Each structure stands twice: as C-alpha cells, then as structure tokens.
Amino acid sequence: MKTNFTLDDLLLHHYNEMPAEEVQAFELCLQFDETLGEQNASLIQVKDLLDSQKDTPSDSSIRLILDYNRQNSNELEAI
C-alpha cells in the first residue's frame, strides 16, 4: 500500500485516473495529511477557476479555420 502521496496523485484522483486499489488509502491520507489537504484545496480552486472560463474564439479565428478547411477539403476527401 502506498503511503506517500504527491501532487501527481492528487491530479490522478481528481480526474478519476487513480488505480482503484489506491483510492481508499489516498482518501484516508488526505484527511490527516495537512500539506496534502492544502494542496488539494489549491487544486480545487484552480480547477474551478479554469472550469469557469468560457472563452470563445474570435470571428477572425473562425474564418481562418473555415477557409483552411475549404481549401483542404479535397485533400481530406481523398483520404
């Protein structure tokens, strides 16, 4: 059983990619390890901030992409 968890483990846990056999030990460690708890709180804040950003591409970017697609559509159809 793993006892030392890192920021990498926090990311794995947040994105549900941590091996199932490590999840229970990690969550227990998270309750008692103050440093890991602080890192977890920071990660949650950053994740929430990033999730709240709803940027959209500019009209000129969309036009460039569509123009490129039109110019290269014959090549794509050949594939």
N, CA and C atoms as a LAMMPS dump frame, in Angstrom:
ITEM: TIMESTEP
0
ITEM: NUMBER OF ATOMS
237
ITEM: BOX BOUNDS ff ff ff
-5.0000000000000000e+02 5.0000000000000000e+02
-5.0000000000000000e+02 5.0000000000000000e+02
-5.0000000000000000e+02 5.0000000000000000e+02
ITEM: ATOMS id mol type element x y z
1 1 1 N 0.842 -1.184 0
2 1 2 C 0 0 0
3 1 3 C 0.884 1.242 0
4 2 1 N 0.549 2.183 -0.826
5 2 2 C 1.304 3.423 -0.948
6 2 3 C 0.975 4.343 0.225
7 3 1 N 2.003 4.968 0.82
8 3 2 C 1.758 5.847 1.962
9 3 3 C 2.168 7.289 1.705
10 4 1 N 3.037 7.52 0.744
11 4 2 C 3.452 8.883 0.409
12 4 3 C 2.795 9.3 -0.892
13 5 1 N 1.9 10.264 -0.795
14 5 2 C 1.189 10.719 -1.984
15 5 3 C 1.708 12.091 -2.394
16 6 1 N 1.661 12.354 -3.694
17 6 2 C 2.223 13.576 -4.261
18 6 3 C 1.135 14.362 -4.992
19 7 1 N 1.543 15.502 -5.531
20 7 2 C 0.646 16.311 -6.335
21 7 3 C 0.163 15.524 -7.557
22 8 1 N 1.023 14.685 -8.098
23 8 2 C 0.617 13.834 -9.22
24 8 3 C -0.547 12.933 -8.821
25 9 1 N -0.489 12.39 -7.609
26 9 2 C -1.575 11.548 -7.114
27 9 3 C -2.867 12.352 -6.956
28 10 1 N -2.738 13.602 -6.515
29 10 2 C -3.914 14.471 -6.4
30 10 3 C -4.587 14.634 -7.757
31 11 1 N -3.796 14.877 -8.777
32 11 2 C -4.341 15.038 -10.128
33 11 3 C -5.012 13.754 -10.599
34 12 1 N -4.366 12.635 -10.367
35 12 2 C -4.962 11.355 -10.751
36 12 3 C -6.304 11.158 -10.054
37 13 1 N -6.362 11.491 -8.787
38 13 2 C -7.597 11.325 -8.016
39 13 3 C -8.69 12.25 -8.54
40 14 1 N -8.361 13.508 -8.787
41 14 2 C -9.357 14.481 -9.253
42 14 3 C -9.932 14.12 -10.615
43 15 1 N -9.133 13.48 -11.435
44 15 2 C -9.598 13.117 -12.768
45 15 3 C -9.966 11.633 -12.866
46 16 1 N -10.179 11.003 -11.703
47 16 2 C -10.623 9.601 -11.61
48 16 3 C -9.728 8.648 -12.404
49 17 1 N -8.426 8.877 -12.326
50 17 2 C -7.474 8.016 -13.022
51 17 3 C -6.556 7.278 -12.051
52 18 1 N -6.821 7.425 -10.759
53 18 2 C -6.019 6.734 -9.752
54 18 3 C -6.432 5.261 -9.723
55 19 1 N -5.453 4.367 -9.624
56 19 2 C -5.793 2.942 -9.523
57 19 3 C -6.754 2.701 -8.357
58 20 1 N -7.754 1.873 -8.58
59 20 2 C -8.808 1.63 -7.593
60 20 3 C -8.248 1.182 -6.243
61 21 1 N -7.177 0.413 -6.267
62 21 2 C -6.621 -0.102 -5.01
63 21 3 C -5.93 0.99 -4.183
64 22 1 N -5.671 2.152 -4.774
65 22 2 C -5.021 3.245 -4.043
66 22 3 C -6.003 4.305 -3.537
67 23 1 N -7.223 4.308 -4.051
68 23 2 C -8.171 5.38 -3.742
69 23 3 C -8.478 5.467 -2.256
70 24 1 N -8.789 4.348 -1.615
71 24 2 C -9.156 4.372 -0.202
72 24 3 C -7.993 4.875 0.66
73 25 1 N -6.788 4.403 0.398
74 25 2 C -5.616 4.846 1.157
75 25 3 C -5.359 6.325 0.925
76 26 1 N -5.528 6.768 -0.308
77 26 2 C -5.322 8.175 -0.625
78 26 3 C -6.321 9.05 0.132
79 27 1 N -7.598 8.689 0.091
80 27 2 C -8.624 9.486 0.753
81 27 3 C -8.419 9.521 2.265
82 28 1 N -7.941 8.44 2.84
83 28 2 C -7.624 8.419 4.267
84 28 3 C -6.449 9.343 4.559
85 29 1 N -5.426 9.275 3.737
86 29 2 C -4.255 10.136 3.894
87 29 3 C -4.644 11.601 3.733
88 30 1 N -5.545 11.874 2.821
89 30 2 C -5.995 13.233 2.561
90 30 3 C -6.656 13.849 3.8
91 31 1 N -7.31 13.026 4.598
92 31 2 C -7.965 13.508 5.811
93 31 3 C -6.971 13.932 6.885
94 32 1 N -5.812 13.298 6.92
95 32 2 C -4.883 13.518 8.025
96 32 3 C -3.6 14.26 7.649
97 33 1 N -3.26 14.319 6.384
98 33 2 C -2.038 14.989 5.942
99 33 3 C -2.369 16.443 5.603
100 34 1 N -1.937 17.355 6.461
101 34 2 C -2.278 18.772 6.304
102 34 3 C -1.745 19.351 4.993
103 35 1 N -0.519 19.005 4.654
104 35 2 C 0.088 19.52 3.422
105 35 3 C -0.687 19.034 2.197
106 36 1 N -1.004 17.76 2.189
107 36 2 C -1.765 17.203 1.075
108 36 3 C -3.152 17.845 1.005
109 37 1 N -3.746 18.099 2.162
110 37 2 C -5.048 18.764 2.205
111 37 3 C -4.996 20.175 1.642
112 38 1 N -3.933 20.896 1.951
113 38 2 C -3.772 22.258 1.418
114 38 3 C -3.566 22.226 -0.098
115 39 1 N -2.764 21.272 -0.555
116 39 2 C -2.555 21.129 -1.995
117 39 3 C -3.87 20.774 -2.688
118 40 1 N -4.665 19.944 -2.04
119 40 2 C -5.953 19.556 -2.588
120 40 3 C -6.882 20.769 -2.707
121 41 1 N -6.919 21.592 -1.675
122 41 2 C -7.753 22.796 -1.694
123 41 3 C -7.306 23.744 -2.805
124 42 1 N -6 23.892 -2.976
125 42 2 C -5.477 24.752 -4.048
126 42 3 C -5.844 24.204 -5.414
127 43 1 N -5.719 22.901 -5.574
128 43 2 C -6.055 22.276 -6.847
129 43 3 C -7.537 22.464 -7.173
130 44 1 N -8.385 22.335 -6.178
131 44 2 C -9.82 22.542 -6.387
132 44 3 C -10.09 23.971 -6.834
133 45 1 N -9.43 24.94 -6.201
134 45 2 C -9.613 26.341 -6.588
135 45 3 C -9.188 26.579 -8.034
136 46 1 N -8.027 26.056 -8.398
137 46 2 C -7.518 26.244 -9.758
138 46 3 C -8.449 25.556 -10.763
139 47 1 N -8.871 24.349 -10.45
140 47 2 C -9.755 23.609 -11.343
141 47 3 C -11.079 24.359 -11.526
142 48 1 N -11.643 24.867 -10.441
143 48 2 C -12.887 25.633 -10.525
144 48 3 C -12.71 26.896 -11.357
145 49 1 N -11.585 27.577 -11.173
146 49 2 C -11.309 28.782 -11.943
147 49 3 C -11.195 28.469 -13.429
148 50 1 N -10.467 27.415 -13.762
149 50 2 C -10.312 27.036 -15.169
150 50 3 C -11.644 26.598 -15.77
151 51 1 N -12.428 25.853 -15.002
152 51 2 C -13.727 25.404 -15.498
153 51 3 C -14.691 26.561 -15.718
154 52 1 N -14.515 27.647 -14.981
155 52 2 C -15.434 28.78 -15.091
156 52 3 C -15.138 29.662 -16.305
157 53 1 N -13.974 29.493 -16.899
158 53 2 C -13.606 30.311 -18.057
159 53 3 C -14.31 29.789 -19.301
160 54 1 N -15.077 30.638 -19.909
161 54 2 C -15.832 30.249 -21.104
162 54 3 C -15.442 31.136 -22.277
163 55 1 N -14.2 31.064 -22.656
164 55 2 C -13.72 31.867 -23.779
165 55 3 C -14.19 31.258 -25.09
166 56 1 N -14.448 32.121 -26.04
167 56 2 C -14.83 31.676 -27.376
168 56 3 C -13.83 32.245 -28.369
169 57 1 N -13.642 31.549 -29.473
170 57 2 C -12.695 32.047 -30.473
171 57 3 C -13.229 33.319 -31.134
172 58 1 N -12.335 34.133 -31.587
173 58 2 C -12.737 35.361 -32.284
174 58 3 C -13.301 35.005 -33.656
175 59 1 N -14.044 35.934 -34.217
176 59 2 C -14.61 35.727 -35.553
177 59 3 C -13.521 35.502 -36.594
178 60 1 N -12.414 36.239 -36.464
179 60 2 C -11.327 36.071 -37.435
180 60 3 C -10.705 34.674 -37.333
181 61 1 N -10.604 34.14 -36.134
182 61 2 C -10.07 32.779 -35.973
183 61 3 C -10.993 31.761 -36.624
184 62 1 N -12.276 31.927 -36.424
185 62 2 C -13.24 31.012 -37.03
186 62 3 C -13.165 31.08 -38.553
187 63 1 N -13.078 32.297 -39.081
188 63 2 C -12.963 32.464 -40.54
189 63 3 C -11.707 31.776 -41.076
190 64 1 N -10.593 31.952 -40.396
191 64 2 C -9.344 31.317 -40.837
192 64 3 C -9.471 29.788 -40.856
193 65 1 N -10.087 29.246 -39.843
194 65 2 C -10.257 27.786 -39.771
195 65 3 C -11.174 27.301 -40.88
196 66 1 N -12.277 27.994 -41.082
197 66 2 C -13.207 27.606 -42.151
198 66 3 C -12.57 27.74 -43.521
199 67 1 N -11.816 28.797 -43.741
200 67 2 C -11.119 28.978 -45.021
201 67 3 C -10.115 27.853 -45.253
202 68 1 N -9.375 27.518 -44.232
203 68 2 C -8.399 26.435 -44.338
204 68 3 C -9.118 25.131 -44.679
205 69 1 N -10.233 24.904 -44.011
206 69 2 C -10.995 23.686 -44.25
207 69 3 C -11.492 23.632 -45.692
208 70 1 N -12.002 24.74 -46.194
209 70 2 C -12.481 24.789 -47.58
210 70 3 C -11.343 24.514 -48.564
211 71 1 N -10.19 25.095 -48.308
212 71 2 C -9.044 24.935 -49.208
213 71 3 C -8.514 23.506 -49.214
214 72 1 N -8.651 22.824 -48.086
215 72 2 C -8.067 21.493 -47.955
216 72 3 C -9.109 20.376 -47.968
217 73 1 N -10.355 20.696 -48.248
218 73 2 C -11.397 19.676 -48.187
219 73 3 C -11.204 18.599 -49.244
220 74 1 N -10.665 18.963 -50.417
221 74 2 C -10.422 17.96 -51.447
222 74 3 C -9.386 16.946 -51
223 75 1 N -8.374 17.414 -50.291
224 75 2 C -7.338 16.5 -49.778
225 75 3 C -7.937 15.56 -48.741
226 76 1 N -8.806 16.071 -47.903
227 76 2 C -9.418 15.251 -46.869
228 76 3 C -10.351 14.209 -47.46
229 77 1 N -11.066 14.572 -48.519
230 77 2 C -11.983 13.624 -49.157
231 77 3 C -11.228 12.486 -49.823
232 78 1 N -10.013 12.75 -50.287
233 78 2 C -9.212 11.731 -50.95
234 78 3 C -8.725 10.657 -49.975
235 79 1 N -8.689 11.002 -48.707
236 79 2 C -8.181 10.063 -47.7
237 79 3 C -9.227 9.09 -47.346
